[in-house]
Amino acid sequence: QVQLVESGGGLVQAGGSLRLSCAASSRTGSAYDMAWFRQAPGKEQEFVAANTWRLGITAYADPVKGRFTISRDNAKNTVYLQMNNLKPEDTAVYYCAAKNTARTEYAYWGQGTQVTVSS
């Protein structure tokens, strides 16, 4: 079982930056792939970025490529999402997720943190 707690959300002007953190109750080095998703009001949840436990491979959704960076610190059991050059369309609740590397679906989710970007 993995418990995830996000933090770092807030209100920022367009062009600004935020760093989200996701603290895991279990060792993130314990074969868990980690990811960030987001859900804007009235829209479906969408994938943002992922980091695999094995080899640390990263993947990003097209709208955030070049602006967002996912990273992990296994010693601190924490995953980060550095968000730069934020745009109003990045406004959403951001969720951290984890899955065992042998699984295809993310089974563990945080409670979410609100990110609001003003124009």
N, CA, C and O atoms as CSV, one atom per row, in Angstrom:
chain,resi,resn,atom,element,x,y,z
A,1,GLN,N,N,0.846,-1.190,0.000
A,1,GLN,CA,C,0.000,0.000,0.000
A,1,GLN,C,C,0.885,1.245,0.000
A,1,GLN,O,O,1.883,1.308,0.717
A,2,VAL,N,N,0.513,2.219,-0.801
A,2,VAL,CA,C,1.261,3.468,-0.903
A,2,VAL,C,C,0.315,4.627,-0.663
A,2,VAL,O,O,-0.748,4.701,-1.280
A,3,GLN,N,N,0.684,5.518,0.214
A,3,GLN,CA,C,-0.082,6.749,0.427
A,3,GLN,C,C,0.705,7.920,-0.129
A,3,GLN,O,O,1.907,8.045,0.105
A,4,LEU,N,N,0.012,8.778,-0.869
A,4,LEU,CA,C,0.649,9.892,-1.545
A,4,LEU,C,C,0.035,11.206,-1.073
A,4,LEU,O,O,-1.186,11.320,-0.965
A,5,VAL,N,N,0.877,12.197,-0.791
A,5,VAL,CA,C,0.400,13.498,-0.345
A,5,VAL,C,C,1.086,14.573,-1.178
A,5,VAL,O,O,2.308,14.722,-1.140
A,6,GLU,N,N,0.276,15.325,-1.938
A,6,GLU,CA,C,0.817,16.391,-2.776
A,6,GLU,C,C,0.870,17.707,-2.009
A,6,GLU,O,O,0.121,17.921,-1.056
A,7,SER,N,N,1.760,18.572,-2.441
A,7,SER,CA,C,1.841,19.925,-1.908
A,7,SER,C,C,2.504,20.811,-2.958
A,7,SER,O,O,3.068,20.322,-3.936
A,8,GLY,N,N,2.425,22.113,-2.739
A,8,GLY,CA,C,3.113,23.045,-3.619
A,8,GLY,C,C,2.224,23.784,-4.588
A,8,GLY,O,O,2.706,24.639,-5.331
A,9,GLY,N,N,0.943,23.482,-4.605
A,9,GLY,CA,C,0.055,24.203,-5.493
A,9,GLY,C,C,-0.180,25.624,-5.010
A,9,GLY,O,O,0.242,26.006,-3.918
A,10,GLY,N,N,-0.862,26.399,-5.845
A,10,GLY,CA,C,-1.149,27.775,-5.460
A,10,GLY,C,C,-1.563,28.606,-6.644
A,10,GLY,O,O,-1.876,28.090,-7.717
A,11,LEU,N,N,-1.560,29.922,-6.427
A,11,LEU,CA,C,-1.942,30.879,-7.455
A,11,LEU,C,C,-0.679,31.554,-7.984
A,11,LEU,O,O,0.156,32.021,-7.209
A,12,VAL,N,N,-0.548,31.601,-9.300
A,12,VAL,CA,C,0.622,32.217,-9.911
A,12,VAL,C,C,0.199,32.923,-11.189
A,12,VAL,O,O,-0.773,32.524,-11.831
A,13,GLN,N,N,0.914,33.953,-11.552
A,13,GLN,CA,C,0.619,34.652,-12.798
A,13,GLN,C,C,1.198,33.894,-13.993
A,13,GLN,O,O,2.159,33.135,-13.861
A,14,ALA,N,N,0.607,34.113,-15.131
A,14,ALA,CA,C,1.106,33.486,-16.355
A,14,ALA,C,C,2.588,33.823,-16.543
A,14,ALA,O,O,3.015,34.960,-16.342
A,15,GLY,N,N,3.354,32.808,-16.932
A,15,GLY,CA,C,4.790,32.976,-17.071
A,15,GLY,C,C,5.575,32.614,-15.830
A,15,GLY,O,O,6.801,32.511,-15.874
A,16,GLY,N,N,4.883,32.420,-14.733
A,16,GLY,CA,C,5.541,32.072,-13.477
A,16,GLY,C,C,5.822,30.594,-13.350
A,16,GLY,O,O,5.589,29.812,-14.272
A,17,SER,N,N,6.334,30.225,-12.176
A,17,SER,CA,C,6.730,28.835,-11.928
A,17,SER,C,C,6.182,28.350,-10.592
A,17,SER,O,O,5.946,29.131,-9.671
A,18,LEU,N,N,5.989,27.042,-10.518
A,18,LEU,CA,C,5.638,26.363,-9.285
A,18,LEU,C,C,6.329,25.006,-9.278
A,18,LEU,O,O,6.620,24.442,-10.332
A,19,ARG,N,N,6.585,24.491,-8.092
A,19,ARG,CA,C,7.099,23.128,-7.969
A,19,ARG,C,C,6.171,22.337,-7.064
A,19,ARG,O,O,5.982,22.675,-5.895
A,20,LEU,N,N,5.608,21.303,-7.609
A,20,LEU,CA,C,4.762,20.400,-6.844
A,20,LEU,C,C,5.602,19.274,-6.260
A,20,LEU,O,O,6.561,18.810,-6.876
A,21,SER,N,N,5.229,18.851,-5.076
A,21,SER,CA,C,5.897,17.727,-4.428
A,21,SER,C,C,4.880,16.648,-4.107
A,21,SER,O,O,3.710,16.934,-3.851
A,22,CYS,N,N,5.332,15.423,-4.124
A,22,CYS,CA,C,4.468,14.289,-3.793
A,22,CYS,C,C,5.248,13.381,-2.855
A,22,CYS,O,O,6.186,12.705,-3.278
A,23,ALA,N,N,4.869,13.363,-1.605
A,23,ALA,CA,C,5.545,12.543,-0.609
A,23,ALA,C,C,4.855,11.192,-0.502
A,23,ALA,O,O,3.639,11.116,-0.322
A,24,ALA,N,N,5.630,10.142,-0.613
A,24,ALA,CA,C,5.074,8.790,-0.576
A,24,ALA,C,C,5.373,8.127,0.755
A,24,ALA,O,O,6.446,8.305,1.332
A,25,SER,N,N,4.407,7.362,1.231
A,25,SER,CA,C,4.584,6.662,2.504
A,25,SER,C,C,5.441,5.432,2.353
A,25,SER,O,O,5.954,4.884,3.328
A,26,SER,N,N,5.590,4.999,1.094
A,26,SER,CA,C,6.420,3.846,0.815
A,26,SER,C,C,7.628,4.310,0.036
A,26,SER,O,O,7.591,5.374,-0.581
A,27,ARG,N,N,8.662,3.562,0.049
A,27,ARG,CA,C,9.854,3.952,-0.668
A,27,ARG,C,C,9.567,4.044,-2.150
A,27,ARG,O,O,9.174,3.058,-2.775
A,28,THR,N,N,9.766,5.254,-2.730
A,28,THR,CA,C,9.532,5.389,-4.160
A,28,THR,C,C,10.524,4.561,-4.948
A,28,THR,O,O,10.315,4.287,-6.130
A,29,GLY,N,N,11.601,4.164,-4.297
A,29,GLY,CA,C,12.547,3.323,-4.995
A,29,GLY,C,C,12.109,1.880,-5.032
A,29,GLY,O,O,12.744,1.050,-5.681
A,30,SER,N,N,11.047,1.579,-4.351
A,30,SER,CA,C,10.564,0.207,-4.284
A,30,SER,C,C,9.721,-0.143,-5.489
A,30,SER,O,O,8.555,-0.513,-5.348
A,31,ALA,N,N,10.300,-0.031,-6.677
A,31,ALA,CA,C,9.687,-0.504,-7.905
A,31,ALA,C,C,8.330,0.129,-8.205
A,31,ALA,O,O,7.406,-0.556,-8.644
A,32,TYR,N,N,8.212,1.427,-7.971
A,32,TYR,CA,C,6.979,2.123,-8.330
A,32,TYR,C,C,7.259,3.142,-9.427
A,32,TYR,O,O,8.164,3.967,-9.307
A,33,ASP,N,N,6.476,3.075,-10.488
A,33,ASP,CA,C,6.468,4.145,-11.474
A,33,ASP,C,C,5.591,5.274,-10.931
A,33,ASP,O,O,4.551,5.018,-10.324
A,34,MET,N,N,6.004,6.499,-11.144
A,34,MET,CA,C,5.285,7.654,-10.604
A,34,MET,C,C,4.839,8.561,-11.738
A,34,MET,O,O,5.477,8.623,-12.788
A,35,ALA,N,N,3.748,9.256,-11.516
A,35,ALA,CA,C,3.233,10.138,-12.557
A,35,ALA,C,C,2.442,11.277,-11.954
A,35,ALA,O,O,2.029,11.244,-10.794
A,36,TRP,N,N,2.249,12.281,-12.779
A,36,TRP,CA,C,1.365,13.395,-12.447
A,36,TRP,C,C,0.246,13.447,-13.488
A,36,TRP,O,O,0.477,13.289,-14.686
A,37,PHE,N,N,-0.957,13.670,-13.000
A,37,PHE,CA,C,-2.131,13.880,-13.838
A,37,PHE,C,C,-2.760,15.194,-13.402
A,37,PHE,O,O,-2.427,15.733,-12.346
A,38,ARG,N,N,-3.671,15.705,-14.220
A,38,ARG,CA,C,-4.387,16.906,-13.834
A,38,ARG,C,C,-5.810,16.861,-14.354
A,38,ARG,O,O,-6.115,16.164,-15.323
A,39,GLN,N,N,-6.676,17.616,-13.693
A,39,GLN,CA,C,-8.062,17.716,-14.119
A,39,GLN,C,C,-8.522,19.145,-13.975
A,39,GLN,O,O,-8.552,19.696,-12.875
A,40,ALA,N,N,-8.880,19.743,-15.100
A,40,ALA,CA,C,-9.401,21.105,-15.109
A,40,ALA,C,C,-10.917,21.060,-14.951
A,40,ALA,O,O,-11.536,20.038,-15.246
A,41,PRO,N,N,-11.522,22.152,-14.491
A,41,PRO,CA,C,-12.976,22.173,-14.311
A,41,PRO,C,C,-13.703,21.829,-15.610
A,41,PRO,O,O,-13.421,22.404,-16.661
A,42,GLY,N,N,-14.632,20.895,-15.525
A,42,GLY,CA,C,-15.426,20.524,-16.683
A,42,GLY,C,C,-14.716,19.658,-17.696
A,42,GLY,O,O,-15.265,19.361,-18.757
A,43,LYS,N,N,-13.494,19.249,-17.379
A,43,LYS,CA,C,-12.724,18.427,-18.326
A,43,LYS,C,C,-12.344,17.094,-17.696
A,43,LYS,O,O,-12.380,16.932,-16.476
A,44,GLU,N,N,-11.983,16.156,-18.542
A,44,GLU,CA,C,-11.547,14.858,-18.049
A,44,GLU,C,C,-10.109,14.948,-17.525
A,44,GLU,O,O,-9.330,15.829,-17.887
A,45,GLN,N,N,-9.813,14.000,-16.668
A,45,GLN,CA,C,-8.449,13.931,-16.154
A,45,GLN,C,C,-7.493,13.607,-17.297
A,45,GLN,O,O,-7.815,12.807,-18.175
A,46,GLU,N,N,-6.310,14.235,-17.283
A,46,GLU,CA,C,-5.356,13.982,-18.348
A,46,GLU,C,C,-3.965,13.742,-17.773
A,46,GLU,O,O,-3.611,14.248,-16.708
A,47,PHE,N,N,-3.195,12.958,-18.509
A,47,PHE,CA,C,-1.823,12.661,-18.147
A,47,PHE,C,C,-0.956,13.902,-18.341
A,47,PHE,O,O,-1.135,14.657,-19.297
A,48,VAL,N,N,-0.011,14.102,-17.416
A,48,VAL,CA,C,0.906,15.232,-17.515
A,48,VAL,C,C,2.343,14.745,-17.725
A,48,VAL,O,O,2.998,15.127,-18.695
A,49,ALA,N,N,2.826,13.896,-16.805
A,49,ALA,CA,C,4.220,13.439,-16.884
A,49,ALA,C,C,4.381,12.168,-16.075
A,49,ALA,O,O,3.619,11.911,-15.143
A,50,ALA,N,N,5.385,11.369,-16.440
A,50,ALA,CA,C,5.648,10.124,-15.726
A,50,ALA,C,C,7.144,9.887,-15.617
A,50,ALA,O,O,7.936,10.377,-16.422
A,51,ASN,N,N,7.505,9.119,-14.597
A,51,ASN,CA,C,8.898,8.750,-14.371
A,51,ASN,C,C,8.920,7.284,-13.968
A,51,ASN,O,O,8.275,6.895,-12.995
A,52,THR,N,N,9.659,6.472,-14.712
A,52,THR,CA,C,9.681,5.047,-14.397
A,52,THR,C,C,10.756,4.741,-13.375
A,52,THR,O,O,11.805,5.384,-13.343
A,53,TRP,N,N,10.484,3.760,-12.549
A,53,TRP,CA,C,11.459,3.354,-11.537
A,53,TRP,C,C,12.687,2.751,-12.202
A,53,TRP,O,O,13.829,3.029,-11.836
A,54,ARG,N,N,12.403,1.910,-13.199
A,54,ARG,CA,C,13.498,1.245,-13.893
A,54,ARG,C,C,14.075,2.200,-14.926
A,54,ARG,O,O,13.357,2.596,-15.844
A,55,LEU,N,N,15.274,2.566,-14.821
A,55,LEU,CA,C,16.024,3.436,-15.744
A,55,LEU,C,C,15.652,4.907,-15.636
A,55,LEU,O,O,16.299,5.746,-16.264
A,56,GLY,N,N,14.622,5.244,-14.854
A,56,GLY,CA,C,14.265,6.653,-14.687
A,56,GLY,C,C,13.816,7.318,-15.969
A,56,GLY,O,O,14.060,8.507,-16.171
A,57,ILE,N,N,13.166,6.571,-16.831
A,57,ILE,CA,C,12.685,7.129,-18.096
A,57,ILE,C,C,11.523,8.071,-17.825
A,57,ILE,O,O,10.644,7.763,-17.020
A,58,THR,N,N,11.517,9.217,-18.493
A,58,THR,CA,C,10.451,10.194,-18.316
A,58,THR,C,C,9.627,10.336,-19.584
A,58,THR,O,O,10.099,10.074,-20.690
A,59,ALA,N,N,8.389,10.756,-19.396
A,59,ALA,CA,C,7.486,11.000,-20.515
A,59,ALA,C,C,6.620,12.192,-20.168
A,59,ALA,O,O,6.290,12.416,-19.003
A,60,TYR,N,N,6.257,12.950,-21.176
A,60,TYR,CA,C,5.476,14.167,-20.972
A,60,TYR,C,C,4.350,14.273,-21.990
A,60,TYR,O,O,4.475,13.825,-23.130
A,61,ALA,N,N,3.259,14.868,-21.561
A,61,ALA,CA,C,2.198,15.198,-22.496
A,61,ALA,C,C,2.666,16.358,-23.365
A,61,ALA,O,O,3.433,17.209,-22.915
A,62,ASP,N,N,2.210,16.386,-24.590
A,62,ASP,CA,C,2.653,17.417,-25.522
A,62,ASP,C,C,2.462,18.846,-25.006
A,62,ASP,O,O,3.346,19.679,-25.208
A,63,PRO,N,N,1.333,19.163,-24.344
A,63,PRO,CA,C,1.121,20.556,-23.920
A,63,PRO,C,C,2.137,21.065,-22.890
A,63,PRO,O,O,2.278,22.274,-22.706
A,64,VAL,N,N,2.843,20.151,-22.221
A,64,VAL,CA,C,3.766,20.584,-21.169
A,64,VAL,C,C,5.225,20.339,-21.513
A,64,VAL,O,O,6.113,20.717,-20.750
A,65,LYS,N,N,5.480,19.714,-22.645
A,65,LYS,CA,C,6.872,19.440,-23.033
A,65,LYS,C,C,7.665,20.729,-23.128
A,65,LYS,O,O,7.205,21.719,-23.698
A,66,GLY,N,N,8.859,20.704,-22.564
A,66,GLY,CA,C,9.715,21.877,-22.593
A,66,GLY,C,C,9.446,22.862,-21.479
A,66,GLY,O,O,10.225,23.792,-21.270
A,67,ARG,N,N,8.342,22.668,-20.750
A,67,ARG,CA,C,8.005,23.586,-19.650
A,67,ARG,C,C,7.994,22.891,-18.292
A,67,ARG,O,O,8.354,23.495,-17.282
A,68,PHE,N,N,7.582,21.623,-18.265
A,68,PHE,CA,C,7.483,20.870,-17.012
A,68,PHE,C,C,8.594,19.826,-16.948
A,68,PHE,O,O,9.017,19.283,-17.969
A,69,THR,N,N,9.056,19.557,-15.726
A,69,THR,CA,C,10.062,18.519,-15.517
A,69,THR,C,C,9.680,17.668,-14.316
A,69,THR,O,O,9.443,18.189,-13.226
A,70,ILE,N,N,9.619,16.354,-14.521
A,70,ILE,CA,C,9.346,15.434,-13.427
A,70,ILE,C,C,10.670,14.852,-12.940
A,70,ILE,O,O,11.553,14.519,-13.731
A,71,SER,N,N,10.783,14.741,-11.625
A,71,SER,CA,C,11.994,14.168,-11.050
A,71,SER,C,C,11.624,13.448,-9.760
A,71,SER,O,O,10.534,13.640,-9.222
A,72,ARG,N,N,12.544,12.616,-9.270
A,72,ARG,CA,C,12.258,11.891,-8.043
A,72,ARG,C,C,13.509,11.796,-7.200
A,72,ARG,O,O,14.624,11.716,-7.714
A,73,ASP,N,N,13.302,11.806,-5.896
A,73,ASP,CA,C,14.376,11.646,-4.922
A,73,ASP,C,C,13.996,10.453,-4.060
A,73,ASP,O,O,13.212,10.580,-3.120
A,74,ASN,N,N,14.554,9.303,-4.384
A,74,ASN,CA,C,14.168,8.088,-3.666
A,74,ASN,C,C,14.588,8.136,-2.198
A,74,ASN,O,O,13.946,7.514,-1.352
A,75,ALA,N,N,15.643,8.857,-1.895
A,75,ALA,CA,C,16.075,8.961,-0.503
A,75,ALA,C,C,15.056,9.711,0.347
A,75,ALA,O,O,14.939,9.477,1.550
A,76,LYS,N,N,14.321,10.616,-0.297
A,76,LYS,CA,C,13.296,11.395,0.413
A,76,LYS,C,C,11.895,10.880,0.127
A,76,LYS,O,O,10.913,11.458,0.593
A,77,ASN,N,N,11.796,9.799,-0.635
A,77,ASN,CA,C,10.481,9.241,-0.994
A,77,ASN,C,C,9.576,10.297,-1.610
A,77,ASN,O,O,8.386,10.354,-1.299
A,78,THR,N,N,10.121,11.117,-2.466
A,78,THR,CA,C,9.377,12.259,-2.997
A,78,THR,C,C,9.566,12.363,-4.509
A,78,THR,O,O,10.651,12.132,-5.042
A,79,VAL,N,N,8.477,12.718,-5.173
A,79,VAL,CA,C,8.485,13.003,-6.592
A,79,VAL,C,C,8.109,14.472,-6.776
A,79,VAL,O,O,7.270,15.005,-6.050
A,80,TYR,N,N,8.728,15.104,-7.739
A,80,TYR,CA,C,8.512,16.528,-7.969
A,80,TYR,C,C,7.996,16.775,-9.384
A,80,TYR,O,O,8.215,15.985,-10.302
A,81,LEU,N,N,7.310,17.895,-9.521
A,81,LEU,CA,C,6.942,18.381,-10.844
A,81,LEU,C,C,7.275,19.868,-10.871
A,81,LEU,O,O,6.579,20.688,-10.275
A,82,GLN,N,N,8.344,20.192,-11.568
A,82,GLN,CA,C,8.733,21.592,-11.746
A,82,GLN,C,C,7.983,22.137,-12.950
A,82,GLN,O,O,8.085,21.595,-14.050
A,83,MET,N,N,7.236,23.199,-12.742
A,83,MET,CA,C,6.411,23.780,-13.797
A,83,MET,C,C,6.871,25.195,-14.058
A,83,MET,O,O,6.782,26.056,-13.183
A,84,ASN,N,N,7.359,25.436,-15.252
A,84,ASN,CA,C,7.838,26.761,-15.647
A,84,ASN,C,C,6.985,27.317,-16.770
A,84,ASN,O,O,6.279,26.579,-17.457
A,85,ASN,N,N,7.057,28.632,-16.949
A,85,ASN,CA,C,6.301,29.299,-18.011
A,85,ASN,C,C,4.844,28.858,-17.991
A,85,ASN,O,O,4.294,28.452,-19.015
A,86,LEU,N,N,4.237,28.941,-16.843
A,86,LEU,CA,C,2.858,28.479,-16.690
A,86,LEU,C,C,1.891,29.324,-17.494
A,86,LEU,O,O,2.079,30.528,-17.671
A,87,LYS,N,N,0.853,28.662,-17.976
A,87,LYS,CA,C,-0.170,29.309,-18.793
A,87,LYS,C,C,-1.528,29.143,-18.121
A,87,LYS,O,O,-1.713,28.211,-17.339
A,88,PRO,N,N,-2.479,30.024,-18.408
A,88,PRO,CA,C,-3.809,29.881,-17.804
A,88,PRO,C,C,-4.426,28.505,-18.061
A,88,PRO,O,O,-5.171,28.000,-17.221
A,89,GLU,N,N,-4.132,27.907,-19.184
A,89,GLU,CA,C,-4.687,26.585,-19.484
A,89,GLU,C,C,-4.065,25.469,-18.647
A,89,GLU,O,O,-4.522,24.327,-18.711
A,90,ASP,N,N,-3.039,25.776,-17.871
A,90,ASP,CA,C,-2.478,24.799,-16.941
A,90,ASP,C,C,-3.275,24.746,-15.636
A,90,ASP,O,O,-3.020,23.891,-14.788
A,91,THR,N,N,-4.228,25.646,-15.476
A,91,THR,CA,C,-5.054,25.662,-14.271
A,91,THR,C,C,-5.809,24.342,-14.130
A,91,THR,O,O,-6.533,23.926,-15.035
A,92,ALA,N,N,-5.629,23.692,-12.986
A,92,ALA,CA,C,-6.240,22.376,-12.766
A,92,ALA,C,C,-5.890,21.900,-11.356
A,92,ALA,O,O,-5.063,22.492,-10.662
A,93,VAL,N,N,-6.541,20.822,-10.965
A,93,VAL,CA,C,-6.107,20.086,-9.784
A,93,VAL,C,C,-5.103,19.039,-10.260
A,93,VAL,O,O,-5.391,18.257,-11.166
A,94,TYR,N,N,-3.935,19.034,-9.646
A,94,TYR,CA,C,-2.866,18.124,-10.039
A,94,TYR,C,C,-2.800,16.968,-9.049
A,94,TYR,O,O,-2.801,17.164,-7.834
A,95,TYR,N,N,-2.742,15.757,-9.600
A,95,TYR,CA,C,-2.727,14.541,-8.796
A,95,TYR,C,C,-1.441,13.766,-9.030
A,95,TYR,O,O,-0.979,13.621,-10.162
A,96,CYS,N,N,-0.885,13.279,-7.956
A,96,CYS,CA,C,0.246,12.369,-8.023
A,96,CYS,C,C,-0.296,10.942,-8.023
A,96,CYS,O,O,-1.284,10.645,-7.351
A,97,ALA,N,N,0.359,10.061,-8.782
A,97,ALA,CA,C,-0.084,8.671,-8.870
A,97,ALA,C,C,1.116,7.745,-8.875
A,97,ALA,O,O,2.217,8.124,-9.273
A,98,ALA,N,N,0.878,6.520,-8.423
A,98,ALA,CA,C,1.944,5.519,-8.383
A,98,ALA,C,C,1.409,4.159,-8.809
A,98,ALA,O,O,0.239,3.843,-8.594
A,99,LYS,N,N,2.277,3.365,-9.413
A,99,LYS,CA,C,1.899,2.003,-9.764
A,99,LYS,C,C,3.125,1.110,-9.669
A,99,LYS,O,O,4.258,1.553,-9.852
A,100,ASN,N,N,2.872,-0.129,-9.384
A,100,ASN,CA,C,3.937,-1.113,-9.429
A,100,ASN,C,C,4.428,-1.228,-10.872
A,100,ASN,O,O,3.635,-1.146,-11.810
A,101,THR,N,N,5.709,-1.415,-11.043
A,101,THR,CA,C,6.241,-1.457,-12.396
A,101,THR,C,C,5.676,-2.591,-13.231
A,101,THR,O,O,5.705,-2.527,-14.460
A,102,ALA,N,N,5.161,-3.629,-12.584
A,102,ALA,CA,C,4.586,-4.753,-13.321
A,102,ALA,C,C,3.152,-4.488,-13.754
A,102,ALA,O,O,2.578,-5.264,-14.518
A,103,ARG,N,N,2.576,-3.400,-13.271
A,103,ARG,CA,C,1.184,-3.080,-13.592
A,103,ARG,C,C,1.106,-2.046,-14.700
A,103,ARG,O,O,2.076,-1.341,-14.978
A,104,THR,N,N,-0.062,-1.964,-15.331
A,104,THR,CA,C,-0.258,-0.979,-16.397
A,104,THR,C,C,-1.058,0.223,-15.927
A,104,THR,O,O,-0.975,1.298,-16.520
A,105,GLU,N,N,-1.822,0.047,-14.878
A,105,GLU,CA,C,-2.662,1.139,-14.386
A,105,GLU,C,C,-2.138,1.667,-13.053
A,105,GLU,O,O,-1.567,0.932,-12.247
A,106,TYR,N,N,-2.352,2.962,-12.850
A,106,TYR,CA,C,-1.937,3.586,-11.595
A,106,TYR,C,C,-2.980,3.266,-10.520
A,106,TYR,O,O,-4.157,3.601,-10.656
A,107,ALA,N,N,-2.522,2.613,-9.453
A,107,ALA,CA,C,-3.430,2.135,-8.417
A,107,ALA,C,C,-3.503,3.064,-7.210
A,107,ALA,O,O,-4.459,3.013,-6.436
A,108,TYR,N,N,-2.499,3.903,-7.054
A,108,TYR,CA,C,-2.435,4.756,-5.868
A,108,TYR,C,C,-2.466,6.226,-6.297
A,108,TYR,O,O,-1.784,6.642,-7.234
A,109,TRP,N,N,-3.294,7.002,-5.566
A,109,TRP,CA,C,-3.498,8.392,-5.938
A,109,TRP,C,C,-3.447,9.285,-4.704
A,109,TRP,O,O,-3.855,8.894,-3.610
A,110,GLY,N,N,-2.930,10.505,-4.914
A,110,GLY,CA,C,-2.983,11.497,-3.859
A,110,GLY,C,C,-4.310,12.230,-3.889
A,110,GLY,O,O,-5.171,11.946,-4.721
A,111,GLN,N,N,-4.467,13.178,-2.970
A,111,GLN,CA,C,-5.732,13.893,-2.841
A,111,GLN,C,C,-5.821,15.084,-3.806
A,111,GLN,O,O,-6.896,15.652,-3.999
A,112,GLY,N,N,-4.706,15.448,-4.400
A,112,GLY,CA,C,-4.700,16.542,-5.362
A,112,GLY,C,C,-4.300,17.869,-4.748
A,112,GLY,O,O,-4.508,18.112,-3.559
A,113,THR,N,N,-3.721,18.724,-5.580
A,113,THR,CA,C,-3.365,20.077,-5.159
A,113,THR,C,C,-3.750,21.042,-6.275
A,113,THR,O,O,-3.499,20.775,-7.451
A,114,GLN,N,N,-4.359,22.160,-5.901
A,114,GLN,CA,C,-4.882,23.113,-6.887
A,114,GLN,C,C,-3.769,24.018,-7.408
A,114,GLN,O,O,-2.987,24.579,-6.641
A,115,VAL,N,N,-3.720,24.140,-8.718
A,115,VAL,CA,C,-2.828,25.095,-9.379
A,115,VAL,C,C,-3.702,26.045,-10.197
A,115,VAL,O,O,-4.476,25.612,-11.051
A,116,THR,N,N,-3.571,27.336,-9.928
A,116,THR,CA,C,-4.338,28.340,-10.646
A,116,THR,C,C,-3.379,29.342,-11.268
A,116,THR,O,O,-2.552,29.942,-10.581
A,117,VAL,N,N,-3.501,29.512,-12.576
A,117,VAL,CA,C,-2.634,30.434,-13.303
A,117,VAL,C,C,-3.492,31.578,-13.830
A,117,VAL,O,O,-4.403,31.356,-14.627
A,118,SER,N,N,-3.208,32.786,-13.393
A,118,SER,CA,C,-3.969,33.950,-13.820
A,118,SER,C,C,-3.311,34.597,-15.034
A,118,SER,O,O,-2.090,34.568,-15.194
A,119,SER,N,N,-4.151,35.181,-15.884
A,119,SER,CA,C,-3.632,35.809,-17.114
A,119,SER,C,C,-3.264,37.254,-16.872
A,119,SER,O,O,-2.812,37.938,-17.790
